[in-house]
Amino acid sequence: MRPQRASFTIELRGHPTTNEKMTIGVLALQGDFDAHRRRLEELGAEVVLVKKPEQLDAIDGLIIPGGESGTFLNLLGEEGFEKLKQFVRLKPTFGTCAGAILLATEVENPRQPGLGAIDIRIRRNAYGRQLDSSIREGQLLQSSLNEKSSPLEMVFIRAPKIEHVGDAVEVIATEGRNSVPVAVRQGRAMAATFHPELSDDTRIHQAFLDLIETCGSDTPVRRL
């Protein structure tokens, strides 16, 4: 049975002030979206599992979870993909694993369309198959969203690899002796090739909430 394709119509509202509670959407088409929900709620955010296009109207940011990026494209359909691209340009968005693939400007192995939110080239399944999944210790770097560098637990499951980072992209976290970038930010978009929702460390999700507050004053209110 072919999956039903969503048609996205988005009405964007302003971001909350620091005195308001954030409402964060988690795209709930596939993947472990509920783990993201739990992490965000631990940090005090209100969470909406986004299964219908109209739910995007009332959220302050969006997480695109792991899963299979090609399946996401099939579920979104051409129209949904274009509307989501518009959303990502104007509202803070965080992609993990498959979500990171969707946010990239260039995707390899195989090539596929990206949302173009972050100037990176990313290779799918670069860390191997499901059986090659691993938990590694990487490094959370000092950045505009983090006060200091420190070790960070990272869960890799059929993970992609960031093979090129554009000049405007800020590297938030690295892994391995070669300091491979595994979490990046550009403008209102963040991406991680690992699964922070499967770790007890909440700092990556907190960085996304901090990003939403940082972008709150300069995000335009538009109707698409």
Residue pairs with C-beta under 8 A, 6 or more apart in sequence:
3 71
3 74
3 75
4 75
5 74
5 75
5 76
5 77
5 79
5 80
6 29
6 52
6 53
6 75
6 76
6 77
6 80
7 53
7 77
7 79
7 80
7 83
8 53
8 56
8 76
8 79
8 80
8 83
8 84
8 87
9 53
9 54
9 83
9 224
10 53
10 56
10 57
10 83
10 86
10 87
10 224
11 57
11 223
11 224
12 57
12 87
12 90
12 91
12 219
12 220
12 221
12 222
12 223
12 224
13 57
13 58
13 221
14 216
14 219
14 221
15 60
15 92
15 212
15 213
15 215
15 216
15 217
15 219
16 22
16 23
16 60
16 212
16 213
16 216
17 216
18 213
21 44
21 45
21 46
22 44
22 45
22 46
22 60
22 61
22 209
22 212
23 45
23 46
23 47
23 48
23 58
23 59
23 60
24 40
24 45
24 46
24 47
24 48
24 59
24 60
24 61
24 62
24 63
24 209
24 212
25 47
25 48
25 49
25 50
25 55
25 56
25 59
25 61
25 62
25 63
26 33
26 36
26 37
26 40
26 47
26 48
26 49
26 50
26 62
26 63
26 65
27 33
27 50
27 62
27 63
27 64
27 65
27 72
27 99
28 49
28 50
28 51
29 51
29 67
29 71
29 72
29 75
29 76
30 65
30 67
30 68
30 71
30 72
30 75
31 65
31 66
31 67
31 97
31 98
32 65
32 66
32 195
32 197
32 198
33 49
33 63
33 65
34 49
35 65
35 195
35 197
35 198
36 47
36 63
36 65
36 96
36 197
36 205
37 47
37 49
38 197
39 196
39 197
39 202
39 205
40 47
40 63
40 205
40 209
41 47
42 202
43 202
43 205
43 206
43 209
45 209
48 55
48 58
48 59
50 56
50 59
50 62
53 80
53 83
56 62
56 87
59 91
60 91
60 92
60 212
60 216
61 91
61 92
61 93
61 94
61 208
61 209
61 211
61 212
62 87
62 88
62 91
62 92
62 93
62 94
63 93
63 94
63 95
63 96
63 99
63 208
64 72
64 93
64 94
64 95
64 96
64 98
64 99
64 102
64 103
65 96
65 97
65 98
65 99
65 197
66 96
66 97
66 98
66 99
66 157
66 195
67 97
67 98
67 99
68 98
69 98
69 101
69 102
69 107
69 112
69 124
70 112
72 98
72 102
73 81
73 102
73 112
73 113
76 84
81 113
81 115
83 224
84 115
85 115
85 116
85 117
86 224
87 93
87 224
88 103
88 115
88 117
88 188
88 189
89 117
89 188
90 188
90 219
90 220
90 222
91 188
91 219
92 188
92 189
92 190
92 208
92 211
92 212
92 215
92 219
93 103
93 117
93 188
93 189
93 190
94 189
94 190
94 191
94 192
94 208
94 211
95 101
95 102
95 103
95 189
95 190
95 191
95 192
96 191
96 192
96 193
96 194
96 195
96 196
96 197
97 157
97 158
97 159
97 160
97 192
97 193
97 194
97 195
98 160
99 191
100 122
100 160
100 162
100 191
100 192
100 193
101 107
101 112
101 114
101 122
101 124
101 160
102 114
102 115
103 114
103 115
103 117
103 118
103 189
103 191
104 114
104 115
104 116
104 117
104 118
104 120
104 121
104 122
104 191
105 114
105 116
105 117
105 118
105 119
105 120
105 121
105 166
106 114
106 120
106 121
106 122
106 164
107 113
107 114
107 121
107 122
107 123
107 124
108 121
108 122
108 123
108 124
108 163
109 123
109 124
109 125
109 126
110 124
117 186
117 187
117 188
117 189
118 166
118 169
118 184
118 185
118 186
118 189
118 191
119 165
119 166
119 167
119 168
119 169
119 186
120 162
120 164
120 165
120 166
120 169
120 184
120 191
121 162
121 163
121 164
122 160
122 161
122 162
122 163
122 193
123 160
123 161
123 163
124 160
125 158
125 159
125 160
126 159
126 160
126 161
126 163
127 134
127 156
127 158
127 159
127 160
127 161
128 158
129 158
130 157
130 158
132 158
133 155
133 156
133 157
133 158
134 155
134 156
135 153
135 154
135 155
135 156
136 153
136 154
136 156
136 175
136 176
136 194
137 151
137 152
137 153
137 154
138 151
138 152
138 153
138 154
138 173
138 174
138 175
138 176
138 182
138 194
139 149
139 150
139 151
139 152
139 173
139 174
139 175
139 179
140 146
140 149
140 150
140 151
140 152
140 172
140 173
140 183
140 203
140 204
141 149
141 171
141 172
141 173
141 174
142 148
142 149
143 170
143 171
143 172
143 185
144 170
144 185
144 214
145 172
145 185
145 207
145 210
145 211
145 214
146 172
146 203
146 207
152 173
152 199
152 201
152 203
152 204
153 199
153 200
153 201
154 173
154 175
154 182
154 194
154 195
154 196
154 199
155 194
155 195
155 196
155 198
155 199
156 193
156 194
156 195
157 195
159 193
159 194
160 193
161 180
161 193
162 180
162 181
162 182
162 184
162 193
165 171
165 181
165 184
166 186
168 186
168 187
169 184
169 185
169 186
170 184
170 185
170 186
171 181
171 183
171 184
172 183
172 184
172 185
172 190
172 192
172 204
172 207
173 181
173 182
173 183
173 192
173 204
174 180
174 181
174 182
175 182
175 194
182 192
182 193
182 194
183 190
183 191
183 192
183 193
183 194
183 204
184 190
184 191
185 191
185 211
188 211
188 215
188 219
190 207
190 208
190 211
192 204
196 204
196 205
197 205
